[in-house]
Amino acid sequence: MADSSSLPVTPDLSTLRATLQGLLQFLRKALPISNAHTVDFYTESVWEKLVDLSPETVLEVLKRSMRKAETRHSHARPLVEAGKESGENVKLDEFMNLKKSHEVQAMSELICSVADYYGIKQIIDLGSGKGYLSSYLSLKYGLKVYGIDSSNTNTHGAQERNRKLKKHWSICHTRSKLDVNELALKMAKKKKMQDQIKNKGDIEGVCNNSPANQDMMSASEFLPDFSCSVISNIRKQIENLHVYSRQEENLCFENACSLTDLLPINAIEPTSSSQMPKRKMSEANKERRKTISKSNEAYIYSPLTSFITADSELRDIINDLEDCLMVGLHTCGDLAPNTLRIFASNSEIKGVCSVGCCYHLLSEEFENPHKECTQEKWGFPMCRHLKEEKWYCGRNARMSACLALERVAVGQGLSTESLFYRAVLQDIIKDCYGITKCHQHVGKIYSKSSSFLDYVRKSLKKLGLDESKLPEKTIMDYYDKYKPRMNELEAFNMLKVVLAPCIETLILLDRLCYLKEQENTVWSALVKLFDPVKSPRCYAVIALKQQH
């Protein structure tokens, strides 16, 4: 039986509620900034309504904070270092981009650690998409994975992709065995030669510090450690990550450069799988691991098509459902909270590891109180405390929660000019066409435009508006009018970026509190799983049940 007392200590429910209350007090004042739409920035005089300071003052404070963050990041060790390749360590970037490769490797390492902790071999991957995580869990760790996605196209694509990956994996595994055998033969010859030199030296009375002996290579120097995989390297790197905790939460803009800064001590656990209690691997797991290198039949991944809700019956989808772990990598909108609800209501699911995304697609119970709706289970809020508060964020605020503060902090900033173009365009549409609210999207016209004039012409055409009625001078007069106020828009969007972690914190703490409210949950935490520059939605919500 898993001993929950040996798990890392995390804040209790009352501590998290107190943190939530402080965060709500802050957001009551700051949320209007996050909810303001950039498109309406000039037409609604947003800066004058919401910010008392000058844009120069705001930019100076924020940029000073960003410079500090950039310096910290430039001195940090990389999360993933190059490792030796073996048959089990296929170069994942041949099949997926570097971002996805980073996410899949880090998350699968953690999932496998929890699976070994429980002695579990079945994994359910909700919102499995193209099947990258599912394929890797089955190929690398020999786990039995069901990948469930609502898109039939994704399911069929995942099957074909898994077939190719499986074939590539087998080829690389065979090559690595040949490489190891070749290296072993070379080492044997080297050792024989060293022994001959040593024997000759002993006979001739050569001392131990002779040049010949000094130049000898040890076995560990000559033969690469083929058991040290890329995954093991990730584990070592993540163990070395520093988790910043503060005795008191500081919500000042100048210091709020990370989600971690906004959470109480120990709210976020480092992703070291060594923090999981050491449990002797079961005989079944030992056999599973041995089987991986012997037979392709160990690579069991079954893509399934099904639309998952909070009330979905897993036994109707998976016939051989058994004790399992439920996982989700960047599950969109309500699927992330529904994953946690399914975990809480199914006795077979012993653990959950969920990384959500697309907060703007979350349904909010209290956002439209006067609108009739039959929906019973909402994406937000989940916990009792926020339900009692009848708290809601609003779609624009949830959208801004997806902004990548860490990326902006290291110089990968927002395109202020493209946002400026769109805001000025909105004023043109309002004045010249009498349209106060434009619900159509312009799209990526900025990247295809050679100038502001070209941008306006193309945008109006896409929106179905007669662009011929506007002379060039009229369009450029609007540009000249707002160009001196471009710094207002830049400062405002930087404020939204800095506020993004506050809203994300609220959403994640809501989910964590919900899990701590469940009687069958013995341990739960937020884990910083990915490098936030590579993967901004980097936090996993993890929970475990008592195992009997």
N, C-alpha and C positions, 0 to 999 in steps of 0.2 A: 504494500500500500504506500502510495506516495505521501511523504511527510511534508505537509504544508508549512510546518514550523521551520524547516530548513531553507525555505525560499527567502529571497531578499525582502526586507521590510519595506512596505509602501505606506503612504498616508492613509489613515482611515477615512470613513465617509464624512465624519464631522469636520475633519480638517479640510477636506476637499470642498465641502459646502461653504466653509468660511472663506476659502479662496475664491470660490465662485461669487460670493456676495461682494467681495472687494472688487472683483473684475466687473461685475454688473454696475457697481457705483461709478467706475471709471467710464464704462462704455455708454452709460446714459448721456454723458456729455459729448463723447467722441463719435458716437455712431452716426450722427447726421453727416459728418464728413465722409464716412465710408459709404453712406447711402446716396450721396450726391453723384449724379451721372456726369461724366466728363463731357459728353455730347452737349449738355445744357449749360456748360460752364459760363459762357458769355451771355447767352440768352436769358439765363436766370440770375445773373450777377452773383454767382456762388461765392466768390472770394469775399465780397463785401458783406454777405449775409452770415458767413460762418467763421471767418478768421479775422481777429482784431489786429494781428501783427502785420508788418510789411513782408512781402515775399522775400526780400533780401535777408531779413532777420531769420526767417524760417529756414531758408536754404543754407545759410551759414551754419546754423546749429545742426541741421541734418547731415550736411556734407562732412562736417567735422567728425560726427559720429560714424559715418560711413568709412572715412579714412582710417579710423581706429580699427574697425572691423576688417577692412582690407589688409591692414598690416598683420592682424592676428591670423588671417587666413593664409597669407603668403608664407608665414613661418610654420604653419601646421604641416604635419606629415601627411602624405597622400593616403587616402583611405584604402586604395588598392595598389599593391605593388606587383611588379611582374614576377611570376613564379615559373617553376619548371613545368613543362607540359607532360602529361602522361595520357594513357588511353582514356582515362576517366575525365580528363581536363580538356575537352574540346574547346577550341577558341570560339566562344559564344558570339563574338562580334562578327563571325562569318554568317550568322543566322539572325542576329538582331543588332540594333544600334548599341553604342557604348552605354548609354543611359539604362536601357533595358537589361543589358548584360550585368551591369553593376547591381541593379535591383534584384534580379533573379538569383544571382549568386549569394548575395547577403541574406536574402529572405529564406532561401532554401536551406542554408546552413542553420539558421535559427529553427526552422520547422523541423529539420532532422533531429536537432538536439532535444526538442520537446517530444518528438515521436519516440526517441530512444528512452527518454525519461519515463514515459508511460508504457513502453513496450508495444507501441501501436504501429501498424503497417498500412492503414488506410487513411487517405487524405482526400478531402472534398474541397476543390478549388472553385469558389463561386465567382462568376464573372470572369471566367478563364480566358476569354478573348481569343487570341491567336495561339494560346496553349504553351507559351514559352516556359512559364513556371511549372506547369504540370509535366511537360516533357522532361524538364531538368530533374525534377523530383523523382521521376520514375527511372530515368537513365542513370543519374549519378548515385542515387541512394536505394534503388530497387524498391521504392514504395509503390503501393497500389493506388493510383490517383484517378479520381473522377473529376473531370473538368466540365463544369456546367455553365453554359452561356445561352443567353436568350436569342442570339443570332445564329440561324442555321448556316449562314455563310461562314461565320467564324468557326463553327463546329467542323464543317467539311474542310476548311482551310487548315485547321489545327491538325486534323488527321493526316493530311498530305504532308504538312510541315514536319510532323512527328516522324513520319516514314523516312523522309530524307535525313533528318537529324539522327535517327536510329542507325541508318546505313553509314553515315559519316562517323558516328560514334564508334561503331564496330571496326571500321577501317583504322581509325586513329588508335584504338585499343590494340589492334594487331601490330601496328607499326611500333607502338611504344614497347611491346614485348620484345620485338626484334632489336630495338635500340638498347633495351636493358641487357639482353643477351650479348649483344656486341660489346657493350661497355664492360660487362662482367668478364668477357673473354680478354679484353684489353687489360683489365685490372689484374687478371690472373697472370698474364704474361709479364706485366709490370712488377707484380709481387715476386714472381720467379726470378726476374732479373735483379730485383733488390736483394733477394736472399742470396743470389750468387755473389753479388758485390759484397754483401755483409760477411759471407763465409770467407771470401777471399781476403777481406780486410782483417778478419779475425786471425786467419792463418799468417798473414804478413805483419800482424801486430799494429794495424792502423787504429789510431785512437778514435773514440766515439764522436769527437767534434771535427772530423775530417770534412773537407768540402763535399765529398761524395754523399756522406750521410746528411749533411745540412741541406742538400738540394732535394732530398727524397720527399715525395708527396704522401701524405697519409691517405687512407682509404676514403675518409670523409671529405677530403679536399678534392680527390680525383673523381669519385662517383657521386653524381648529384642525388639528392634525397628524393627519390621518385614517389615517396609516400607523402611528401609535402606539397599538397595541391594548392591551386589558386584559392579554393574555398578556405583551406587552413590559413593561408596568408591573410585573407579577409578577416578571419576570426582574430588573428593576432593584432591586426591593425585596429580593429574596432575595440578590442580590449584596451588599447592604448589611448583611445579617444578620451578627452577630458570632458566630463559633464559638469557644467557650471551650475552650482546651486548657491542660493543666497539665503541668509537668515530671514530677510524680509523681502517681500515682493516690491520691486521698484518699477513703476509704470511710466517713468519719465521718458520722453522721447530720446533723450541723449543716451540713455542706457539700454533702452529696449531694442536690442539688435538680434534677439533670438527668442524663439518660443520657450526655450529652457529658462530664460530669465524671468518669465512670467509665472512659472510653476513653483509650488512649494518644494522643500527639500525632499528628495527621493521620489518625487512624483514621476520622474522619468528615470528608468533604469538603463544603464549602458547595455549594449547588445552582446556582451560577453556571454557566450553559451557556457563558459566555465562557471558562471554564477548559478547555473542550474545545479541542483544537488547531484552529486556523483552517484550513479546507480549502476550496479553491475548489469551489463548488457545481457538480456535474456538469450537462451539458447536459440529461440526462434529468430531473433534479430541477427545473431551470429550466422545462422544458416542463410538468412536473407542476404547478408552482406557477401557471403561466399558465393552465393548463386549469381550475383551481379556479373562477376567476371567469367562465369562458366556458360551462361545461356542467355540468348536474346529473349527468352520467354519471361525473364525476370522484369523486363521493361514493360510494365503494365500501365497503360494510360488510356482511359476511355473517355473521349469527348462526347458530351451529351447536350442536347438542346432542350432548354426548359426556361420559362420565365419564372424567376424566383420572387416570392413575396414573403412577408413575415409569417404567413400562415401556410407556407408550402410544406407538404408532407414528403420528407425525404425518401421514405419507404416506397412511395409511389413512383419515384424516379430511379432509385438505386435498390435493386432487388436483394443484393447481398450486403446491405448496410450492417456494419458492426462498429465496435468502438473505434472512433476516428478523431481526426483533427479537422477543423474547418478553417480554411484560409481564404484570403482575398487580397490580391495585389492591385491597388488603385481601382477599387470598385466605385462606380459612379453613383452620385446622388444617394437615393434611399437604399440602395443595395448594401452599403456599408452598415448602417444601423440595423437593417433587417438581418444581416449576417449575425449580429450580436443577439438579436431576438431569437433566431433559430437555435443558436448555441444554448441559450438559456432554457429553451423549452424542449430540447431533445436530450434524453439521457445518454444516448450513444455518443454524443459529441463531447469529448473529454477536454478539449482545448480549442481556443480560437486565436488566430493571428490575422488582424484586419488592418489594411492600409487603405484609407478612403481617399477620394479626390472629388473634383467637380462639385464643390459645396453649393454652387449656384443652382444645381438641380435638386437639392434637398426640398422636400415639402415641409412647410412650417405650419404648425397647428393654429397659431394665433396671429398669423400675418394678415389674414382677411376674415376677421371675426363675424362680419355681417354676410359673408358669402355662404350660401347653403352648400354643404358638402357631406357626403356619406362616408368619407374616409375615416377609419377608426385608428389606424396606426400611422404615425407621422415620422418623417425623418428627423425632425427637430421640433421641440426638445424631447429627450428620452427620459431623463431623470425626474424624480418627484419634485425636487427643489425648483427647477426651472418651469415645470408645469404649474406649480403653485404660483409662481411669479407671472405666469402667462407671458413668458418672454418670447420675443421674436426679434430677428435681426433685419430681415428684408433682403430681397434678392440682390440688390446692388452691393450691399455689405457682404453677403455671402460670396458674391463674385470677387470682390476685392480681397477676401480672405485667401484666394488662390494666387495672389501676387507673390512673387519670389523675392523676399527681402534679402536673403543671403546672396542671391545673384546680383541684385542691384548694388549690394555692399562691396562686391569685388569688381565692379565696373561693367557688369552686363545689365545696363539700365534700360528703362523704358524709352521708347522712341517718342520724345516730347514733340517733335515736329509733326509726326503723323497724327497725334492726338490734337495738336493745335490746328492742323488742317481741318479735321473733322468738326471741331468746335466752331470754327469760323464758318464752315459750310452750313452748319445748323442755323446760324444767324442770317445767312443769305437766304436760306429756304424760308425762314420765318418772315423776313421783311419783303422779299420779292415774290413769294408764292402764297403767303398767308397761311402756311402750315406750321402750327405751333408744336405738334408732336409727330415726329416721323418714325414710324414703327418698322420701316424697312431698313435692312442692313446694307451699308455701302460695300462691305467686304474688304478685300486686300487691294483696293485700287491704288493706295498710296505707293506701294512697291512697284507699280506699273506706270507711274506718272513721272514726267520729266520736270514738272514745276507745279506751283499752286494753281495756276491757271488751267493747266492740263488736268489736274486732279479734280477741280470743280466741274469742268466740262464732262469728264467721264462719269463722275458721280451723279450729276443731274440726269444724264442720259440713262444710267442704270436705274435711277429712281422713277423714270418715266416722266420727267419734267422737261419742258421745252427750254433747252439751254441756249437756243438762238436768240431768245429775247433779252439775254444779258450781254451787253457789250464788254469787251475786255477791260475797259477802264473801270466800270462798276465793280467787277470782280476784284481787281487789284486795289481799289479804294478800300474794300473791306480788309484785305490783307494788310495794307499800310496802317489802317486804323487799329488793328489788334496786335500787330507785331511788337510794339513796345510793351505790351502786357503779356507777352509769352511767358515771362518769368513767373507770373501768377499761376499759370497752369502747371508749370514745372514744379513749383513749390507745393501746390495742392496735391498733385499726384504723388509726390514724395511723402506727403503726410499720409496718404492712403496706403502707400507701401509699408510705412512704419506701423500703421495700425493693423495691418493684415495679420501678424502673429497673435494679436489680442483676440481677434474674432476666431481664428483657428483654434486658439487655446480654449475658448468658450465651447466650441463644438466638440473638441476632443475630451475636455473635462466632463461635459454632459454625458458622453458615452462611457467614460470611466466610472462616473458616479452611478450610472444605470447598472453596470456590471457589479459594482460593490453592493447594490441594493438586492441583488439576487442571492437567495439563501444557498443555492448549490454552487456558488463561486467561492473558492477558497483563496484564490490569489489573482490579482489583476494589476496591470501597470501600463504606462505609456513607455514605449521603447523607441529611442532614436535609432532607426534602422539603416538609413542611407545618408550619404553625404548630401546636405541640403543644396549645395551648389549644383551638383549633378542631378539631384532629384528633389525638388522643393517640397513635395508631399512626402516627407521622410519619416513620419511618426506612425508606429504600429500600436494598435490597441490589442493587448494580449490578456487572456484570462484562462485560468485552469480550474478544473473541478477536482474534488476529492476522488481518488481512485480506490476502489475496493477489490 
